[in-house]
Amino acid sequence: MGAVYGIFHRSIRDLVRWEVLREVLVTGIPMILIWMGIGWVFWDKLLQWSTWLINWVPFSVVKANGAMLVLFLLWALAVLVSYAFLTAIVGPLFFRRMKKGYYYYSFSTLLGFAILWGWLMMLNWGVLEKWIANKLLVWLPFQTVAEGSAVLLNFYVFYSFYILSLFLVLSLYRKDFLETVREIEYPDLEIAEKKVQISHLSIALRDSLLFIVLTILFFPLLLIPIVNVLIQLFLWAWLYRDANFRGTCQLYCSAEEYERLRHHRAVIWSIAFFASLLNFVPIINIFTPFFAQLIVFHWIMQEKGIAAAKASSVKGE
């Protein structure tokens, strides 16, 4: 358990270092603007197609899916409002002394509220879903509910391709990103001259293509409650699990180490699914592809027996 916490803590610590955070923001912010522009151009066409598809779905399914989407929006709103309220209370008292601890606070607080509100909604799922589906949505015409579901479906599509674009950019510039972290955390690491010969970029492109194909094939299933969440988790985990591992091993593993580590499939998939869950958490989801890469990187370093630099010896800590 301590080892898992150490990997998690170092990944957060690295993500909020300015040297690393700068690379994340330089990648993430332009991608947000690009996909906002793409969404502006193609929004109406995709909305027409989504609405047409929903019109073929029974109202009971649309109503159930609408109830789930409303609950998800309420959950996200509850997380953000709770975080803002707590920050407004503790901010004036502690932030001047916290310095970089503010980033740890933000990440852990958002994640904590996401788990708390998710757990509370799960406990009361039946009551909430029944009230929204049978009391709120039945007051609205089918067309209104269908159009609302189509709008949220559009947001999901563009958001998924935003995550995909971050994943591809990270795959192209993985060495620069990880070397920034490696020089800070593992300055004494001796990189083997004979590294494992694998093509992580072709894996990343293959998985990206499959992600697009499966998104198109499973698009109608995104209207089915629970099933749509499982599909989203699987597709995002599919992106993260192999390319991050192979790409990191290509840079820092020998052939023997790669053969030993590749059999830890349960760990690799667990990291991928955990990162996929973070894609749902507001604000944190912007950094998820980079956070997933950092977790894999530190896990591999731990399996190699490489100790991270102490916090007191790291510049800028």
ABEGO torsion letter per residue (X at the ends): XAAAAAAAAAAAAAAABAAAAAAAAAAAAAAAAAAAAAAAAAAAAAAAAAAAAAAABBAAAAAAAAAAAAAAAAAAAAAAAAAAAAAAAAAAAAAAAAEAAAAAAAAAAAAAAAAAAAAAAAAAAAAAAAAAAAAAAAABBAAAAAAAAAAAAAAAAAAAAAAAAAAAAAAAAAAAAAAAAAAAABAABBBBABBBBBBAAAAAAAAAAAAAAAAAAAAAAAABBGAAAAAAAAAAAAAAAAAAAAAAAAAABBAAAAAAAAABAAAAAAAAAAAAAAAABBGAAAAAAAAAAAAAAAAAAAAAGBBBBBAAABBGX
